[in-house]
Amino acid sequence: MVLETISRIIKIQLPAYLKKLPLPETIGGFARLTVSEWLRLLPLLGILALLGYLTIRPFLPKKKKQRDSLINLKIQKENPKVVNEIDIEDLESTNVCYCRCWRSKTFPVCDKSHIKHNELTGDNVGPLILKKKIR
């Protein structure tokens, strides 16, 4: 039953659809098509565009790997994670952590996104921690 349906579509309905399409014989003929004729051509043009994209997709440049986007290129590379603490007397809360990986959803406050970033890239970036000096 399924193969009969597919056979009917390919042998009967597709040729009938293509015969009814307003395909001009010249390039200039496309400029003279009406809006309704363009709308009738739209499904065919969409399928051709999709097939064209799927054909050239293997030849398109690949996305850069996450390893190419290291943030810390030279500071304390011998440490597993670079974290700096600064004591500030006038700080309202006791500790504030600021993001240095630029991936925090609560930027500029650190939400520990650097952990995932470091795992993916091999980087060692960590937060900047401001501590209130306790007297």
Stockholm file with secondary structure:
# STOCKHOLM 1.0

chainA/1-135         MVLETISRIIKIQLPAYLKKLPLPETIGGFARLTVSEWLRLLPLLGILALLGYLTIRPFLPKKKKQRDSLINLKIQKENPKVVNEIDIEDLESTNVCYCRCWRSKTFPVCDKSHIKHNELTGDNVGPLILKKKIR
#=GR chainA/1-135 SS CHHHHHHHIIIIIHHHHHHHSCCCSSHHHHHTCCHHHHHHHHHHHHHHHHHHHHHHGGGSCCCCCGGGGCSCSSSSTTSSSEEEEEEETTCSSSEEEECSSSCCTTTTBCCSHHHHHHHHHCCCEEEEEEEECCC
#=GC SS_cons         CHHHHHHHIIIIIHHHHHHHSCCCSSHHHHHTCCHHHHHHHHHHHHHHHHHHHHHHGGGSCCCCCGGGGCSCSSSSTTSSSEEEEEEETTCSSSEEEECSSSCCTTTTBCCSHHHHHHHHHCCCEEEEEEEECCC
//
